[in-house]
């Protein structure tokens, strides 16, 4: 069988700005991305069906010889669900209410997707589905626990220096990780330290928590779970219930809570995100689908920042702020709660962050991580620039 993760159109809209630059299944939640979860649990190589302008970076493979199994890329897998999907025969599907989970069909889902779903109702444990921006941090604890159990099953943790204080027995450290004089409390949830990651001295961490490959926690940081720091990221200060996809920095003091940060972002020193309104009412955020503010139903919700966006020192983000792709934010006072892609400015107003300048910054940032900002990356940002020009 040939397995394909597809972007559910409405869900992709809901998950902008993160899905401007990636398929839904490339969202990191828990320890690894949704696609990595499916590949590891199924033992299969899986391709992605997404928007045309993303296809070069995330190519689709459709088989003419094997059955093509299309899987909803916003759903997190379990062994039980994978087993049921592998048993699907031609024309069979699985759904949960109005949500298509998977289907065995020769048709291309992206072109033929509709709300009318034919399939058997899923009778197993309720599926976890990333449907809205705030689901990424709200479901992160459950996702992290599932990933931890799967990734560490039958394996032995690397030894940890006795200079550290370890509480609980759900701490797993991969080979090459460095940590000294840190306090790790896994009585509140599992703690996973990835390969060649580093936790500097004086850091205090409460699980659930994941520090991915070659990521760094700066000295004296305070981290409250459920929090995930993606690969090659650097984090300091105080962080609570947040997800950083990877290759992004919050390297200094300042608070970040109930937030999601994409890739290639940088938060300047003493950047702070409000995650609670003064009147304790529910938080609303900008929705790209309706172009209106929508209620999250949550009391706590912080910053949602798309790829390549950056802010200067002492930036203050209001509760439920949504920042697009390639925004550059600076100046005093609170900027607006929705900052469109390719915005340059702050509370006193914005101009357009021109493509050539954005490309030059991206090139430098990539080089710092020994990566190449190539024509494929440029083409994606050009498409985002043109589609968000209004």
C-alpha positions as CSV (number, residue, x, y, z in Angstrom):
1,X,0.0,0.0,0.0
2,X,1.0,3.6,-0.6
3,X,0.3,6.0,2.2
4,X,-0.4,9.8,1.7
5,X,-1.2,12.4,4.3
6,X,-3.5,15.0,2.9
7,X,-4.4,18.6,4.0
8,X,-8.0,18.9,5.0
9,X,-8.9,22.2,3.2
10,X,-10.8,23.9,6.0
11,X,-8.3,22.8,8.7
12,X,-5.4,24.1,6.6
13,X,-7.2,27.5,6.6
14,X,-7.7,27.4,10.3
15,X,-4.0,26.6,10.9
16,X,-2.7,29.6,9.0
17,X,-0.1,31.2,9.4
18,X,1.8,28.0,10.1
19,X,0.4,26.3,7.0
20,X,1.5,29.1,4.7
21,X,4.9,27.4,4.7
22,X,4.2,23.7,5.4
23,X,1.6,21.0,5.1
24,X,-0.6,20.4,8.2
25,X,1.3,17.1,8.9
26,X,4.6,19.0,9.2
27,X,3.3,20.7,12.4
28,X,5.3,19.7,15.5
29,X,3.2,18.7,18.5
30,X,4.4,16.5,21.3
31,X,8.1,15.5,20.4
32,X,8.0,15.0,16.7
33,X,5.9,16.2,13.7
34,X,2.6,14.6,12.8
35,X,4.1,13.0,9.7
36,X,7.0,11.6,11.7
37,X,4.5,10.1,14.1
38,X,2.7,8.3,11.2
39,X,5.9,7.0,9.7
40,X,7.3,5.7,12.9
41,X,4.2,4.0,14.1
42,X,3.3,2.5,10.7
43,X,6.8,1.7,9.7
44,X,6.0,3.1,6.2
45,X,7.4,6.0,4.1
46,X,4.6,8.5,3.7
47,X,4.3,11.4,1.2
48,X,2.1,14.5,1.5
49,X,-0.7,16.0,-0.6
50,X,-0.7,19.8,0.0
51,X,-0.9,23.1,-1.9
52,X,0.8,23.2,-5.3
53,X,3.3,25.9,-4.3
54,X,4.5,23.6,-1.4
55,X,4.7,20.5,-3.6
56,X,8.4,20.8,-4.6
57,X,9.5,20.8,-1.0
58,X,6.9,18.3,0.0
59,X,6.4,16.0,-3.0
60,X,3.3,13.8,-3.5
61,X,3.8,10.1,-4.5
62,X,0.7,8.4,-6.0
63,X,1.1,4.7,-6.9
64,X,-0.3,3.1,-10.0
65,X,0.5,-0.4,-8.8
66,X,-0.5,-0.3,-5.1
67,X,-3.6,0.9,-3.2
68,X,-3.4,4.5,-2.2
69,X,-4.4,5.1,1.4
70,X,-5.2,8.8,2.0
71,X,-4.9,9.9,5.7
72,X,-6.0,13.1,7.2
73,X,-2.8,15.0,8.1
74,X,-4.4,16.8,11.1
75,X,-5.0,13.6,13.0
76,X,-2.4,12.1,15.4
77,X,-1.9,8.3,15.0
78,X,-2.1,5.5,17.4
79,X,-1.1,1.9,16.9
80,X,-4.8,0.9,17.0
81,X,-5.7,3.5,14.3
82,X,-2.8,2.5,12.1
83,X,-3.9,-1.2,12.2
84,X,-7.4,-0.3,11.1
85,X,-6.1,1.9,8.3
86,X,-3.8,-0.8,7.0
87,X,-6.8,-3.2,6.8
88,X,-8.8,-0.9,4.5
89,X,-9.8,-2.4,1.2
90,X,-10.4,-0.5,-2.0
91,X,-13.2,2.0,-1.6
92,X,-13.3,1.7,2.2
93,X,-12.8,4.5,4.6
94,X,-12.9,5.5,8.3
95,X,-14.6,8.6,9.7
96,X,-15.3,10.2,13.0
97,X,-18.5,12.2,12.8
98,X,-18.0,14.6,9.9
99,X,-14.3,14.1,9.8
100,X,-12.7,11.8,7.3
101,X,-9.8,9.9,9.0
102,X,-8.6,7.8,6.0
103,X,-9.8,6.3,2.8
104,X,-8.5,3.8,0.2
105,X,-9.2,5.4,-3.1
106,X,-7.6,6.1,-6.5
107,X,-9.1,9.6,-6.5
108,X,-6.9,12.5,-5.4
109,X,-8.4,13.7,-2.2
110,X,-7.4,17.4,-2.6
111,X,-9.3,17.7,-5.8
112,X,-12.3,15.6,-4.8
113,X,-12.7,16.3,-1.1
114,X,-16.2,17.2,0.0
115,X,-18.1,17.3,3.3
116,X,-20.0,14.1,2.2
117,X,-18.0,11.3,3.7
118,X,-18.6,7.6,3.1
119,X,-16.9,5.3,5.6
120,X,-17.2,3.3,8.7
121,X,-17.5,5.2,12.0
122,X,-14.4,4.9,14.1
123,X,-15.2,2.9,17.3
124,X,-11.7,3.0,18.9
125,X,-10.3,5.6,21.4
126,X,-11.2,9.2,20.4
127,X,-8.7,10.6,17.9
128,X,-6.6,13.6,18.6
129,X,-7.0,16.2,15.9
130,X,-5.2,19.5,15.4
131,X,-7.9,21.7,14.1
132,X,-7.2,25.2,15.4
133,X,-4.1,27.2,16.2
134,X,-4.6,26.8,19.9
135,X,-4.9,23.0,19.7
136,X,-1.2,22.9,19.2
137,X,-0.4,23.9,22.7
138,X,-3.7,22.7,24.3
139,X,-3.1,19.1,23.1
140,X,0.7,19.2,23.5
141,X,0.6,17.4,26.8
142,X,-1.3,14.4,25.5
143,X,0.8,14.2,22.3
144,X,4.0,14.5,24.3
145,X,3.0,11.6,26.6
146,X,2.1,9.4,23.5
147,X,5.4,10.2,21.8
148,X,7.5,9.7,24.9
149,X,6.0,6.2,25.5
150,X,6.5,5.2,21.8
151,X,10.0,6.6,21.3
152,X,11.5,5.3,24.6
153,X,9.8,1.9,24.7
154,X,12.3,-0.9,25.3
155,X,15.2,1.6,25.3
156,X,17.6,2.7,28.0
157,X,18.3,6.4,28.7
158,X,21.8,7.7,28.5
159,X,23.4,8.4,31.9
160,X,22.9,11.7,33.5
161,X,25.5,13.7,35.5
162,X,25.0,13.5,39.3
163,X,25.2,17.3,39.4
164,X,21.6,17.3,38.3
165,X,18.5,16.9,40.6
166,X,16.1,14.4,39.0
167,X,12.5,14.0,40.4
168,X,10.3,11.1,39.2
169,X,11.2,8.2,36.9
170,X,10.0,9.4,33.4
171,X,13.2,11.1,32.2
172,X,14.8,10.0,29.0
173,X,18.1,11.4,27.6
174,X,19.4,10.6,24.2
175,X,23.0,10.1,23.3
176,X,25.2,13.2,23.2
177,X,22.9,15.4,25.3
178,X,24.6,17.6,27.9
179,X,23.0,18.8,31.2
180,X,24.7,19.9,34.4
181,X,23.3,21.4,37.6
182,X,19.7,21.4,36.4
183,X,16.5,20.4,38.2
184,X,14.2,18.1,36.2
185,X,10.8,17.2,37.7
186,X,9.0,14.4,35.8
187,X,6.4,13.8,38.5
188,X,4.2,16.2,36.6
189,X,4.9,14.5,33.2
190,X,7.6,12.9,31.1
191,X,10.8,14.7,30.2
192,X,12.6,13.9,26.9
193,X,16.1,15.3,26.1
194,X,17.0,14.8,22.4
195,X,20.3,13.9,20.8
196,X,23.1,16.5,21.3
197,X,20.8,18.9,23.1
198,X,22.0,21.0,26.0
199,X,20.5,22.2,29.3
200,X,22.7,24.7,30.9
201,X,23.3,25.0,34.7
202,X,20.6,26.5,36.9
203,X,17.7,25.6,34.7
204,X,14.4,24.3,36.3
205,X,12.1,22.2,34.2
206,X,8.7,20.6,35.0
207,X,7.3,18.0,32.6
208,X,5.7,17.3,30.3
209,X,8.7,18.6,28.4
210,X,10.6,17.8,25.2
211,X,13.9,19.3,24.1
212,X,14.6,18.2,20.6
213,X,17.9,17.4,18.8
214,X,20.7,20.0,19.2
215,X,18.3,22.5,21.0
216,X,19.6,24.5,24.0
217,X,18.0,25.7,27.2
218,X,20.0,28.7,28.4
219,X,21.3,29.1,32.0
220,X,18.7,29.8,34.7
221,X,15.7,29.1,32.5
222,X,12.3,28.2,34.0
223,X,10.2,25.9,31.9
224,X,6.7,24.7,32.8
225,X,5.1,22.0,30.8
226,X,3.6,20.9,28.6
227,X,6.3,22.5,26.5
228,X,8.2,21.4,23.4
229,X,11.4,23.1,22.1
230,X,12.0,22.0,18.6
231,X,15.4,21.1,17.1
232,X,18.2,23.6,16.8
233,X,16.3,26.2,18.9
234,X,17.6,28.2,21.9
235,X,15.4,29.2,24.8
236,X,16.0,31.2,28.0
237,X,13.8,33.1,30.5
238,X,10.4,31.7,31.5
239,X,8.3,29.5,29.2
240,X,5.0,27.8,30.0
241,X,2.8,25.4,27.9
242,X,4.3,26.4,24.5
243,X,5.6,24.8,21.3
244,X,8.5,26.0,19.2
245,X,8.7,24.1,15.9
246,X,12.4,24.4,15.4
247,X,15.4,26.6,14.3
248,X,13.9,29.5,16.4
249,X,15.3,31.5,19.3
250,X,14.0,33.0,22.5
251,X,17.4,33.2,24.0
252,X,16.9,35.7,26.8
253,X,14.7,36.7,29.8
254,X,11.1,37.4,29.2
255,X,7.9,35.4,29.6
256,X,6.2,33.3,26.9
257,X,3.1,31.3,27.7
258,X,0.5,29.3,25.8
259,X,2.2,30.2,22.6
260,X,3.3,28.6,19.3
261,X,6.4,29.7,17.4
262,X,7.2,28.6,13.9
263,X,10.6,28.0,12.4
264,X,13.4,30.6,11.8
265,X,11.9,33.1,14.3
266,X,13.7,35.3,16.8
267,X,12.3,36.9,19.9
268,X,14.5,39.7,21.2
269,X,15.7,40.1,24.8
270,X,12.9,40.7,27.3
271,X,10.1,40.0,24.8
272,X,6.9,39.2,26.8
273,X,3.7,37.6,25.7
274,X,0.5,38.2,27.6
275,X,-1.5,34.9,27.9
276,X,-4.3,36.1,30.3
277,X,-6.7,39.0,30.0
278,X,-7.1,41.4,32.9
279,X,-10.8,40.5,33.2
280,X,-10.1,36.8,32.9
281,X,-12.5,36.4,30.0
282,X,-11.9,34.0,27.1
283,X,-9.3,35.0,24.5
284,X,-10.1,35.7,20.8
285,X,-7.6,35.4,18.0
286,X,-7.5,36.4,14.3
287,X,-8.8,33.7,12.0
288,X,-7.5,33.7,8.4
289,X,-10.5,31.7,7.2
290,X,-13.2,34.2,8.2
291,X,-10.8,37.2,8.4
292,X,-12.4,37.9,11.8
293,X,-11.6,37.5,15.4
294,X,-12.9,34.2,16.8
295,X,-13.1,33.0,20.4
296,X,-10.7,30.2,21.4
297,X,-12.9,29.3,24.4
298,X,-9.7,29.5,26.5
299,X,-8.7,31.7,29.4
300,X,-5.0,31.3,28.5
301,X,-3.7,32.0,25.0
302,X,-0.5,33.8,24.1
303,X,1.4,34.4,20.8
304,X,1.0,32.6,17.5
305,X,4.0,33.5,15.3
306,X,4.5,32.3,11.7
307,X,7.9,31.3,10.1
308,X,10.7,33.8,9.6
309,X,9.0,36.5,11.9
310,X,11.1,38.4,14.4
311,X,10.7,41.0,17.1
312,X,13.1,43.4,18.8
313,X,14.1,43.8,22.4
314,X,11.3,44.7,24.9
315,X,8.5,43.8,22.5
316,X,5.2,43.3,24.3
317,X,2.6,41.0,22.7
318,X,-1.1,41.3,23.7
319,X,-3.2,38.2,24.6
320,X,-3.9,36.1,21.6
321,X,-1.7,37.9,19.1
322,X,-1.3,36.3,15.7
323,X,1.8,37.1,13.6
324,X,2.1,36.1,9.9
325,X,5.1,35.0,8.0
326,X,8.2,37.2,7.6
327,X,7.0,40.0,9.9
328,X,9.6,42.3,11.6
329,X,8.2,43.9,14.7
330,X,9.8,46.7,16.8
331,X,9.1,49.8,18.9
332,X,7.3,50.4,22.2
333,X,3.7,49.7,23.3
334,X,1.6,46.8,22.2
335,X,1.4,46.1,18.4
336,X,-1.9,45.0,16.9
337,X,-3.3,41.6,17.8
338,X,-3.1,40.6,14.1
339,X,0.2,41.4,12.3
340,X,0.0,40.4,8.6
341,X,2.8,38.6,6.8
342,X,5.7,40.8,5.5
343,X,4.9,43.7,7.9
344,X,7.6,46.0,9.0
345,X,7.0,48.2,12.1
346,X,5.0,48.1,15.3
347,X,2.4,49.9,17.4
348,X,3.0,53.2,15.4
349,X,2.1,51.5,12.1
350,X,3.5,49.2,9.5
351,X,5.1,49.3,6.0
352,X,5.7,46.4,3.7
353,X,8.8,44.2,4.4
354,X,10.0,43.9,0.8
355,X,10.9,40.5,-0.5
356,X,14.5,41.2,-1.4
357,X,15.2,42.4,2.2
358,X,13.3,39.5,3.7
359,X,15.3,37.1,1.5
360,X,18.6,38.6,2.6
361,X,17.7,38.2,6.2
362,X,16.5,34.6,5.6
363,X,19.8,33.8,3.8
364,X,21.8,35.0,6.8
365,X,19.7,33.1,9.3
366,X,20.0,29.9,7.3
367,X,23.7,30.2,7.1
368,X,24.0,30.5,10.9
369,X,22.4,27.0,11.1
370,X,24.6,25.7,8.2
371,X,21.6,25.6,5.9
372,X,21.1,26.9,2.4
373,X,18.3,29.3,1.6
374,X,17.6,28.0,-1.9
375,X,15.1,28.7,-4.7
376,X,12.6,26.3,-3.3
377,X,12.4,28.3,-0.1
378,X,12.3,31.6,-2.0
379,X,9.4,30.4,-4.2
380,X,7.4,29.5,-1.1
381,X,7.9,32.9,0.5
382,X,7.2,34.6,-2.9
383,X,3.8,32.8,-3.0
384,X,3.0,33.9,0.6
385,X,4.0,37.5,-0.2
386,X,1.7,37.6,-3.3
387,X,-1.2,35.8,-1.7
388,X,-1.2,38.1,1.4
389,X,-0.4,41.3,-0.4
390,X,-3.9,42.8,0.4
